[in-house]
Amino acid sequence: MSDLPGSARIVIIGGGIVGASVAYHLGAMGQTDVILLERGRLTSGSTWHAAGLVGQLRTSENITQLLGYSVALYDRLEAETGQATGWKRNGGLRLACNAERWTEVRRQATTARSFGLEMQLLSPREAQDLWPLMQVDDVVGAAFLPTDGQVSPSDISASLARGARQKGVTIREGVAVTGIVVEDSAVVAVETPRRRQHSARLGAAPVSDHRRRPRRHAEPADAARSRPTHLLEGGGRRAGDGRL
Ligand SMILES: Cc1cc2nc3c(=O)[nH]c(=O)nc-3n(C[C@H](O)[C@H](O)[C@H](O)COP(=O)(O)OP(=O)(O)OC[C@H]3O[C@@H](n4cnc5c(N)ncnc54)[C@H](O)[C@@H]3O)c2cc1C
């Protein structure tokens, strides 16, 4: 923790798939004054338990397009970062075992096409050809989305984190954020257990003011609603290079 920077423009709390992806994309946008703080190890949260299926079709076109972007990213991420992702574009099968479900699946195929996704309608035998272990006695029909796939959630997060580092983002593990300081409806600081060694505040206000003014502590989730903020240490000793 001694190498924690004293300030950062953007602080990301948590190194699961969401934090790693935000870090990667901020780096890709040229934002390098960014630090990700993870209280344990990267991907040690619920991301580690995810199954890792990557299906794209949703009822919302925007979400479907976002998932299409994920597939395009996963296609190139391993080569870009050198970190394996476990990505396999093996396609996804949807099965219908009664007439009503078959009607629904055919409607899904229409929706997919209207969103620009190729989704093939298959007979039970054609579906079995794709997955020979499957019993198809009660299958009425199936739909196959060839660009769906699966990934290792922890590996894809690690790959995004590596990509973020390569783009200049700082990542620190073993640093829990224990508080967020809000002033005038804006996040000005994050706190860690070692006093307020790593805290954030708007760069315009002097640190001494920060210590005198009353503070309202918010839950970490409030950080997502705050505007980007410059960070300065709120306690501890500052070395000449600005680091704690
Ligand atoms: C490929 C893939 C497929 C998925 N498919 C599905 C699906 O089909 N259906 C579904 O419902 N979900 C799915 N998910 C989502 C998954 O189940 C989880 O909901 C998701 O991975 C959670 O990610 P997260 O980053 O929000 O949280 P987490 O992985 O839990 O990450 C949060 C991190 O924050 C850290 N942290 C928490 N508090 C602090 C603090 N105060 N200070 C510092 N660090 C802190 C934790 O240690 C943790 O590492 C999928 C996920 C992936 C990656």
The ligand as a Tripos MOL2 file, in Angstrom:
@<TRIPOS>MOLECULE
LIG
   53    58     1     0     0
SMALL
NO_CHARGES

@<TRIPOS>ATOM
      1 C1        -18.7430  -13.8290  -18.9170 C.3       1 LIG1
      2 C2        -19.8010  -13.5330  -17.8770 C.ar      1 LIG1
      3 C3        -21.0650  -14.0650  -18.0180 C.ar      1 LIG1
      4 C4        -22.0760  -13.7890  -17.0920 C.ar      1 LIG1
      5 N1        -23.3080  -14.3180  -17.2710 N.ar      1 LIG1
      6 C5        -24.2720  -14.0550  -16.3860 C.ar      1 LIG1
      7 C6        -25.5780  -14.5820  -16.5530 C.ar      1 LIG1
      8 O1        -25.8330  -15.3080  -17.4970 O.2       1 LIG1
      9 N2        -26.5320  -14.2660  -15.6420 N.ar      1 LIG1
     10 C7        -26.2550  -13.4580  -14.5850 C.ar      1 LIG1
     11 O2        -27.1640  -13.1840  -13.8000 O.2       1 LIG1
     12 N3        -25.0290  -12.9630  -14.3970 N.ar      1 LIG1
     13 C8        -24.0510  -13.2260  -15.2580 C.ar      1 LIG1
     14 N4        -22.8060  -12.6770  -15.0930 N.ar      1 LIG1
     15 C9        -22.6200  -11.7080  -14.0020 C.3       1 LIG1
     16 C10       -21.9890  -12.3520  -12.7730 C.3       1 LIG1
     17 O3        -22.8440  -13.3220  -12.2310 O.3       1 LIG1
     18 C11       -21.7480  -11.2630  -11.7160 C.3       1 LIG1
     19 O4        -22.9670  -10.5790  -11.4400 O.3       1 LIG1
     20 C12       -20.7370  -10.2520  -12.1740 C.3       1 LIG1
     21 O5        -19.5770  -10.9310  -12.6370 O.3       1 LIG1
     22 C13       -20.4120   -9.3200  -11.0120 C.3       1 LIG1
     23 O6        -19.3800   -8.4740  -11.4070 O.3       1 LIG1
     24 P1        -19.0080   -7.2020  -10.5350 P.3       1 LIG1
     25 O7        -17.7180   -6.6790  -11.0690 O.co2     1 LIG1
     26 O8        -20.1770   -6.2930  -10.4740 O.co2     1 LIG1
     27 O9        -18.8540   -7.7430   -9.0410 O.3       1 LIG1
     28 P2        -17.7270   -8.6320   -8.3610 P.3       1 LIG1
     29 O10       -17.1630   -9.6640   -9.2770 O.co2     1 LIG1
     30 O11       -18.2900   -9.1190   -7.0740 O.co2     1 LIG1
     31 O12       -16.5810   -7.5860   -8.1140 O.3       1 LIG1
     32 C14       -16.6650   -6.6290   -7.0970 C.3       1 LIG1
     33 C15       -15.2680   -6.5080   -6.5220 C.3       1 LIG1
     34 O13       -15.2670   -5.3960   -5.6670 O.3       1 LIG1
     35 C16       -14.4580   -5.6900   -4.5620 C.3       1 LIG1
     36 N5        -14.9050   -4.7910   -3.5030 N.ar      1 LIG1
     37 C17       -16.1050   -4.7620   -2.9120 C.ar      1 LIG1
     38 N6        -16.1630   -3.7820   -1.9860 N.ar      1 LIG1
     39 C18       -14.9420   -3.1750   -2.0370 C.ar      1 LIG1
     40 C19       -14.3890   -2.0670   -1.3210 C.ar      1 LIG1
     41 N7        -15.0800   -1.4070   -0.3760 N.pl3     1 LIG1
     42 N8        -13.1090   -1.7070   -1.6070 N.ar      1 LIG1
     43 C20       -12.3920   -2.3510   -2.5660 C.ar      1 LIG1
     44 N9        -12.8840   -3.4060   -3.2620 N.ar      1 LIG1
     45 C21       -14.1400   -3.8020   -2.9970 C.ar      1 LIG1
     46 C22       -14.7300   -7.1500   -4.2800 C.3       1 LIG1
     47 O14       -13.6750   -7.7510   -3.5600 O.3       1 LIG1
     48 C23       -14.8720   -7.7070   -5.6890 C.3       1 LIG1
     49 O15       -13.6400   -8.2320   -6.1880 O.3       1 LIG1
     50 C24       -21.7850  -12.9560  -15.9840 C.ar      1 LIG1
     51 C25       -20.4860  -12.4370  -15.8240 C.ar      1 LIG1
     52 C26       -19.4960  -12.7140  -16.7600 C.ar      1 LIG1
     53 C27       -18.1120  -12.1420  -16.5800 C.3       1 LIG1
@<TRIPOS>BOND
     1     1     2 1
     2     2     3 ar
     3     2    52 ar
     4     3     4 ar
     5     4     5 ar
     6     4    50 ar
     7     5     6 ar
     8     6     7 ar
     9     6    13 1
    10     7     8 2
    11     7     9 ar
    12     9    10 ar
    13    10    11 2
    14    10    12 ar
    15    12    13 ar
    16    13    14 ar
    17    14    15 1
    18    14    50 ar
    19    15    16 1
    20    16    17 1
    21    16    18 1
    22    18    19 1
    23    18    20 1
    24    20    21 1
    25    20    22 1
    26    22    23 1
    27    23    24 1
    28    24    25 2
    29    24    26 1
    30    24    27 1
    31    27    28 1
    32    28    29 2
    33    28    30 1
    34    28    31 1
    35    31    32 1
    36    32    33 1
    37    33    34 1
    38    33    48 1
    39    34    35 1
    40    35    36 1
    41    35    46 1
    42    36    37 ar
    43    36    45 ar
    44    37    38 ar
    45    38    39 ar
    46    39    40 ar
    47    39    45 ar
    48    40    41 1
    49    40    42 ar
    50    42    43 ar
    51    43    44 ar
    52    44    45 ar
    53    46    47 1
    54    46    48 1
    55    48    49 1
    56    50    51 ar
    57    51    52 ar
    58    52    53 1
@<TRIPOS>SUBSTRUCTURE
     1 LIG1         1 GROUP 0 **** ****
